[in-house]
C-alpha cells in the first residue's frame, strides 16, 4: 500500500475534502460527548444502555474514526501515499453510516420509539448529511484516481 505513488494517481486534496475531514472528526466528538458528560455529571449510566457496560460506538467514533480523520488530513497535507487509502476507507465508512441512519430512523419510528428532536438533529441529521458529502467526495476521488486509466484517442 505504501508503494502507491500519489503523483501517478493524479489526486490532489482539495479544500473541500480537508474541510470534510475536519467536520467529520469534530462531529464525532460533538455527537457523543453530551452522553459522556451527562453520565459523569449524573453519576448514572447513559439511558437505554441496556445490558452493555460501555458504548462501543463512543469508543470507535471518538477514539479511532475521529482521530483517523485528523491523521488523514495531516497525511494529505504531507502528500503521503497512505492518505489515499485512509481517505477511501473513511469515505466508505461515512457512506455506510449515512445510509444506515435512514433505515435505522425509519425502523425506530415504525417501532414507536420517540426520538427527541435534539438527538435527531445531532446524531441522525448530522450523520446523514456527512454521508451525503462522503458520497460526493468518494465519487470525486475515484474519478480522479481512474483518470490515468482513461485513454483519449
One Martini backbone bead per residue (centre of mass of N, CA, C, O) as a GRO file, in nm:
protein
  153
    1UNK     BB    1   0.056   0.063  -0.019
    2UNK     BB    2   0.311   0.258   0.005
    3UNK     BB    3   0.371   0.240  -0.322
    4UNK     BB    4   0.185   0.453  -0.377
    5UNK     BB    5   0.163   0.709  -0.621
    6UNK     BB    6   0.019   1.014  -0.614
    7UNK     BB    7   0.114   1.129  -0.892
    8UNK     BB    8  -0.007   0.893  -1.073
    9UNK     BB    9  -0.310   0.951  -0.962
   10UNK     BB   10  -0.392   1.252  -0.966
   11UNK     BB   11  -0.416   1.341  -0.649
   12UNK     BB   12  -0.565   1.628  -0.493
   13UNK     BB   13  -0.633   1.796  -0.237
   14UNK     BB   14  -0.898   1.971  -0.115
   15UNK     BB   15  -1.067   2.192   0.065
   16UNK     BB   16  -1.322   2.017   0.097
   17UNK     BB   17  -1.188   1.757   0.218
   18UNK     BB   18  -1.065   1.900   0.461
   19UNK     BB   19  -1.328   2.000   0.583
   20UNK     BB   20  -1.461   1.725   0.606
   21UNK     BB   21  -1.257   1.597   0.805
   22UNK     BB   22  -1.307   1.800   1.028
   23UNK     BB   23  -1.614   1.758   1.059
   24UNK     BB   24  -1.605   1.460   1.130
   25UNK     BB   25  -1.420   1.472   1.376
   26UNK     BB   26  -1.600   1.674   1.536
   27UNK     BB   27  -1.880   1.531   1.517
   28UNK     BB   28  -1.805   1.279   1.684
   29UNK     BB   29  -1.769   1.438   1.944
   30UNK     BB   30  -2.036   1.604   1.956
   31UNK     BB   31  -2.236   1.357   1.950
   32UNK     BB   32  -2.107   1.202   2.229
   33UNK     BB   33  -2.030   1.396   2.472
   34UNK     BB   34  -2.305   1.440   2.617
   35UNK     BB   35  -2.329   1.152   2.730
   36UNK     BB   36  -2.073   1.164   2.903
   37UNK     BB   37  -2.139   1.412   3.072
   38UNK     BB   38  -2.404   1.305   3.188
   39UNK     BB   39  -2.274   1.065   3.335
   40UNK     BB   40  -2.082   1.224   3.516
   41UNK     BB   41  -2.288   1.417   3.653
   42UNK     BB   42  -2.507   1.181   3.741
   43UNK     BB   43  -2.379   0.895   3.799
   44UNK     BB   44  -2.506   0.752   3.539
   45UNK     BB   45  -2.613   0.581   3.300
   46UNK     BB   46  -2.696   0.563   2.997
   47UNK     BB   47  -2.962   0.575   2.835
   48UNK     BB   48  -3.029   0.268   2.684
   49UNK     BB   49  -2.782   0.062   2.749
   50UNK     BB   50  -2.864  -0.179   2.901
   51UNK     BB   51  -2.632  -0.448   2.900
   52UNK     BB   52  -2.418  -0.251   2.866
   53UNK     BB   53  -2.106  -0.100   2.991
   54UNK     BB   54  -2.050   0.018   2.701
   55UNK     BB   55  -1.989   0.235   2.425
   56UNK     BB   56  -1.864   0.149   2.123
   57UNK     BB   57  -1.921   0.401   1.957
   58UNK     BB   58  -1.755   0.598   2.121
   59UNK     BB   59  -1.486   0.457   2.086
   60UNK     BB   60  -1.471   0.453   1.778
   61UNK     BB   61  -1.530   0.754   1.712
   62UNK     BB   62  -1.338   0.902   1.938
   63UNK     BB   63  -1.075   0.692   1.914
   64UNK     BB   64  -1.058   0.645   1.584
   65UNK     BB   65  -1.210   0.799   1.353
   66UNK     BB   66  -1.160   1.091   1.431
   67UNK     BB   67  -0.846   1.081   1.442
   68UNK     BB   68  -0.817   0.969   1.149
   69UNK     BB   69  -0.900   1.229   1.010
   70UNK     BB   70  -0.648   1.392   1.110
   71UNK     BB   71  -0.436   1.206   0.993
   72UNK     BB   72  -0.525   1.230   0.700
   73UNK     BB   73  -0.487   1.532   0.677
   74UNK     BB   74  -0.186   1.531   0.735
   75UNK     BB   75  -0.108   1.339   0.499
   76UNK     BB   76  -0.219   1.516   0.273
   77UNK     BB   77  -0.033   1.761   0.331
   78UNK     BB   78   0.229   1.561   0.282
   79UNK     BB   79   0.171   1.359   0.044
   80UNK     BB   80   0.085   1.081   0.144
   81UNK     BB   81  -0.009   0.774   0.027
   82UNK     BB   82  -0.185   0.670   0.273
   83UNK     BB   83  -0.419   0.878   0.253
   84UNK     BB   84  -0.589   0.741   0.030
   85UNK     BB   85  -0.667   0.488   0.190
   86UNK     BB   86  -0.796   0.630   0.430
   87UNK     BB   87  -0.999   0.800   0.275
   88UNK     BB   88  -1.154   0.571   0.138
   89UNK     BB   89  -1.241   0.438   0.407
   90UNK     BB   90  -1.389   0.680   0.533
   91UNK     BB   91  -1.596   0.723   0.310
   92UNK     BB   92  -1.729   0.445   0.330
   93UNK     BB   93  -1.817   0.468   0.624
   94UNK     BB   94  -1.997   0.722   0.587
   95UNK     BB   95  -2.190   0.599   0.382
   96UNK     BB   96  -2.294   0.368   0.559
   97UNK     BB   97  -2.403   0.541   0.790
   98UNK     BB   98  -2.593   0.721   0.627
   99UNK     BB   99  -2.771   0.481   0.521
  100UNK     BB  100  -2.838   0.355   0.800
  101UNK     BB  101  -2.992   0.593   0.929
  102UNK     BB  102  -3.243   0.573   0.763
  103UNK     BB  103  -3.332   0.289   0.849
  104UNK     BB  104  -3.320   0.328   1.154
  105UNK     BB  105  -3.526   0.561   1.180
  106UNK     BB  106  -3.765   0.417   1.053
  107UNK     BB  107  -3.774   0.177   1.253
  108UNK     BB  108  -3.814   0.347   1.509
  109UNK     BB  109  -4.079   0.482   1.427
  110UNK     BB  110  -4.239   0.216   1.368
  111UNK     BB  111  -4.181   0.119   1.680
  112UNK     BB  112  -4.238   0.392   1.863
  113UNK     BB  113  -3.982   0.556   1.890
  114UNK     BB  114  -3.873   0.827   2.058
  115UNK     BB  115  -3.709   1.110   1.915
  116UNK     BB  116  -3.541   1.355   2.006
  117UNK     BB  117  -3.465   1.636   1.843
  118UNK     BB  118  -3.167   1.676   1.929
  119UNK     BB  119  -3.086   1.384   1.850
  120UNK     BB  120  -3.174   1.396   1.554
  121UNK     BB  121  -2.976   1.623   1.481
  122UNK     BB  122  -2.693   1.532   1.605
  123UNK     BB  123  -2.711   1.247   1.466
  124UNK     BB  124  -2.880   1.187   1.211
  125UNK     BB  125  -2.844   1.445   1.034
  126UNK     BB  126  -2.537   1.460   1.041
  127UNK     BB  127  -2.476   1.173   0.920
  128UNK     BB  128  -2.635   1.213   0.662
  129UNK     BB  129  -2.478   1.457   0.554
  130UNK     BB  130  -2.196   1.324   0.560
  131UNK     BB  131  -2.274   1.092   0.366
  132UNK     BB  132  -2.329   1.272   0.123
  133UNK     BB  133  -2.045   1.396   0.106
  134UNK     BB  134  -1.895   1.126   0.081
  135UNK     BB  135  -2.015   1.048  -0.190
  136UNK     BB  136  -1.904   1.284  -0.345
  137UNK     BB  137  -1.595   1.243  -0.272
  138UNK     BB  138  -1.576   0.954  -0.376
  139UNK     BB  139  -1.637   1.014  -0.673
  140UNK     BB  140  -1.405   1.215  -0.704
  141UNK     BB  141  -1.174   1.030  -0.630
  142UNK     BB  142  -1.224   0.803  -0.849
  143UNK     BB  143  -1.207   0.987  -1.096
  144UNK     BB  144  -0.906   1.063  -1.042
  145UNK     BB  145  -0.785   0.771  -1.023
  146UNK     BB  146  -0.889   0.692  -1.332
  147UNK     BB  147  -0.757   0.886  -1.541
  148UNK     BB  148  -0.496   0.719  -1.634
  149UNK     BB  149  -0.690   0.486  -1.770
  150UNK     BB  150  -0.775   0.696  -1.972
  151UNK     BB  151  -0.804   0.697  -2.325
  152UNK     BB  152  -0.722   0.927  -2.569
  153UNK     BB  153  -0.784   0.959  -2.938
   0.00000   0.00000   0.00000
